[in-house]
Amino acid sequence: MKLKKKNNELTDKTNYFMKIGSKSIELSNKDKILFPHDKITKGELISYYHHIAPYMLPHMKDRPLSQVRHPDGINREGFFQKNIADYYPRWIKRVSIKKEDGHNVSPVCNNVATLVYLANQACITPHLWLSKTDKLYCPDRIIFDLDPSDEKSFALVKKTALRLKKIIEDLGLIPFVMTTGSRGLHVVIPIKRTHTFDTVRTFAHHLADFLVLQDPEHLTTQIRKQKRQDRLFIDCGRNAYAQTSVAPYAIRPKRGAPVATPLRWKELKNSKLKTQSFTIKNIIQRVKRLGDPWQDINRAAHPLGGAQKKLQRLMTIT
């Protein structure tokens, strides 16, 4: 990372320029603390995204994104930004998305320079679409968010993820898993882009219902929190047009700066694993040692048609 001081000033407000390829990015307020308890600065946030880029960018490529931004740190109220600001440089890729009342222009992060630029805007957490810019209405991901009622239920989350894995594999599909950096796990299925969101969402709901049938005492698809009681919520509501999900390797705006981390399935059997086990402090060391468990996720995509028929038969038998 090459940083160059502007005007030879050495104050907290000193701006720097980072040269990435042909792009020169002005970085501001790098000493500003964004995570007060952990004393993590914006400069450290930028450095993290700069170093994690080789592992993170393949999962972001050609997907519209939204930003969770905290310019005044995570102890102050942040905001969720879907559109690209007018002052963002023209070299950042963007996509125009139809809305009921017009268009929204979203950024697309295809390179290191864009990821660093977003971090300099205090984008702590990028959220991604489940489809790509060239085929917005046809997703290539199905996501199940296993959301526990409290942090003490993570053992149930891991057990349920493994049960869901078995069902998905029985349907002829290949599942992947990651910590969310919050309380639960995401189970993700890569699929071929041959169906619309409506079809995929229906499949996801049927699969979630089938999973709940295996353990209705502990699992639910009930959207209203007061009706869930202490059961684990199987959330498949993100499988819809314009919905987003936390990007792999994104930092969450929480104490400790936990990271949404792709896992190997065997890691769920480790009793020491927690959903916030991986943070800005240890994730780089992990990926350098183990690589990215999701590096083959795109090659694992299968057509959905056969799985739909198998699930239908299973539900009929049940």
N, C-alpha and C positions, 0 to 999 in steps of 0.2 A: 504494500500500500504506500504510494508516494503522496505525501502531504506537503503543500507549500504555503507558507504564511503569506497573508495579504497585508501589504503596507508595513511589514515588519513589526506589527503590533503583538504584544504578548499579554492580552487581557482575556477574561472569560468570554468575551464576545468576539474574539479573533475569528475570522473566517479563513478557511483553508480551501485549497483546490486539490482534488484527487483526480489523477489522470488514469482513466480506464479505457484502453484501446485509443480510439480517436476522440473519446468524449472527455471533457474537462468538467467536473462537477464541483460546484462551490458548496462546501460544508460549513454550516453555521452552528455556533453554540455547542461545540463538541463536549464541553465540560458540564453542560447542564445535566442535572441529575433527574433521570426519568423514573427510577425505582428507588425511592427514598430509603427504605429499610435496608436495602442491599447496596446502596451507594453506587448503582449502575448508571453510567452516564450515556448521553446520546452518542458520544464517540464510541463507546463500547458496543452499543446497539448496531451502529454502522459497521464496525469492525466484524461483528458476528455475522451479519448478512453478507458481507464481502467474502468471508472465509467459507461460509456454508453454501455459497452459490453453486458450486459444481454438483452438489447433491440435491439441492432444492429446485434449481431451475428446470430440470427435466419434468418435474411435476407441475410446473407453472406454465410451461410453454403453450402459447396460443389460447390461453384461457382468460376471459374477462375476470377482473378482480375487483374486490372492494377492500377498503382499508379501515382498520381500527386504529385511529390516531389519538395520541395523548401528548400534545405539544407542551403541556404543563406538568407532565408526569402522571403516573398511574393513580396517585392519590387525589388527583383532580379529575373532574368529569371529562371523559374523552368523547369522541363522536365516530360514527360509522359513515364513511364517505364512499358512495357508489360511483360518482362521476369523476372525471379527470378535471382538475382545476385549469383555468385559462392560462396560468403562468407556467404550467409544466412545459418543459422543452419539447419542441416538435419531434425530436428523434425518438421519443417514447411512443411505442406502438399503441394504437387505440382502436376501438371498435364502436360503431354506432348501433345502439340497441333500441328497437321499437318499444314504445310504451303506449298506454291508452291515450295519454295526453301529449304525445310527441316522441322525442328520442332522448336517450341517455347515452353519453359517450364515456365508456369505461377504459381505464388503462389496461394494457396487457404487458406482462413482464417476461420478456424473452432473453434478457441478457443481464450481465452483472451490473452494468452501469445503471439500468433501470431499478434494479433491486437496491442498490446503494442510494440512488436518488430518493426512493420511497422511504428508506430508513431515515434519511436526513429530514424528511417531512414528519418525523416522529410517527411513522406508520409502524406500530409495534407488531400488529398481526395482519398479514394479508389473508383474505378469504377468497376462495376460488369457485368459479362455476364448475358444474359437472359436465359441461359440454365445451366445445372449442369454437373459435370464431368463425370457421368456415362451415359449421353445421350446428348452429346455436340451439336448434330445436331437438337435436338427437344426442342424448348424453352418452358418454363412454364410461361412466362410473355409476354405481349404485352404492349409496352410503347408509349404513345403519349406525345410529348413535346410541350406544348403550349408556343410559344416563341414570345413575343410582340416586336414591333418595338422600343419601348422605355418604360421606367419605369412608365410613366404616364398612360399606357394602362392596368394596372393591373385589373381595374374594368371589362374591356372586357375579360381578361383572366379568371376571376372567373365566369363570366356569361357564357362563352363558355364551361368551364369545367362542369358546371351544365347541359348545353344542351347536351354535350357529354355523361354525366352520364345517362341521360334519354334515349338516343338512345341505349347505351350499355345494359341497363336494359331491354329495349324492345326486345333486341336480346336474352335475357335469360342468360346474363352474369353478373358478379358482379364487378363493378369498384372500385378502390381505388385512393386516391389523395394525393399528397404531394407537399410542396413548394420545389423548386430546390435549394434554397439558392442563386440563381442568380436573374433572372428577371421574370421567369414564373412559371408554374406548370407542374407536370407530372401526367397524368392520366394513371393508370396501371390496366391491366386486367390479373388476374391469370387464366391459362388454363391447361388442362390436356396435358401431353406430348405425344400426338398422331400424331402430324403433324411436318413436317420439317420447317425450316426457310423460305423456298421459299413460302410455302402455307400460313404461318402466315403473312409474309410480304405482300403478295397479299391481304389478308383479311384486314390488317391494312390500306393499301392504299385505298381500296374501301370504308372503313369506314370513313377515313379522307375526301375523295371526297364527300361522302354523307353529312358529317357535313358541309362542305363548301357550298354545294348547299342550305343549310338553310339560309345562310347569306353571299353571295359572296361579298357584299360591304365591309365587315369587316374581312373576313377570306380568307386564301389562302393556297395552298399546293405548291406554287411556290418556288423552291429551290433558284433561283437567287435573291439576296437581292434587286437589283435595280428594279426588276419587282414586288416586294411585295408592294411597296408604303408604306402606313401606316397600312397595314392590319396585322392581327395576323397570324403568320405562324404556321400551324399545321404540326409538324415534326414527321413523323413516320419512318424516315430512320434508326433508331437504331434497328429496328426489322430485323436484318440480322446476319448471322453467324459471330462470332468474334467481333461484335460491343458491346460496353459497355455503361452503364448508371450510373450516380452517385448513390452511395449506400445510402439507408435511414440512416439518422443520421450522414452522413459525413459532415465534415467542408469544406467550400469552401475557396480558397485562395483569400479572398477579405477583405477589411476594415471592421472591426467589427466581423470577423470570423463567418459569418452566417452559419446556419446548414440546410441541406436538411431534411425537417421535415414532416413525415406522419401526416395527418390531419383527423379529422372527417368531413364528408361532410357538416354538418351544420355550420362549422367554416367559410365556404366560404361566408356566409351571414353576417359575421361580417365586417363592413366597415373599422374597424381599422386593419384588417389583411393585412400584406404586405408579399411579398415573402422572405424578410429578417427579419421578425419579431422575429425569433428564432435564437439565437446565442450560442456560447460556454458559455456565461454568464448566460443564463436562461433556457437552454434546459433540464438540469438535473432536475431542480425543476419541469418543466412541466411533464416529464415522470413519476416522482415519484408521482405526483398528479393525473395524468390522465391515466397513463399506455401507452401502445403502441396501437394506433388506428389500426395498421396493424397486430395485433397479430394473427388474424384468417385468414390471407390472403391465406395461403396454403390450408386451408379447404374450401375456397371459389372457388377453381378451378373447372371449368366445361369443358366438351368437346366442341370443336369449331364447329363441324359439323352442329349442329342445327342452330347456329348463322349465319353460312355462308349462309345457305338456306334462312333464314329470311331476311338477308341483301340483297341478290339477288332479292328477291321479292319486297322489299322496293325500290330498285334502279330501277326496271322495272316499278313500279307504278309511280315513280317520273319522 
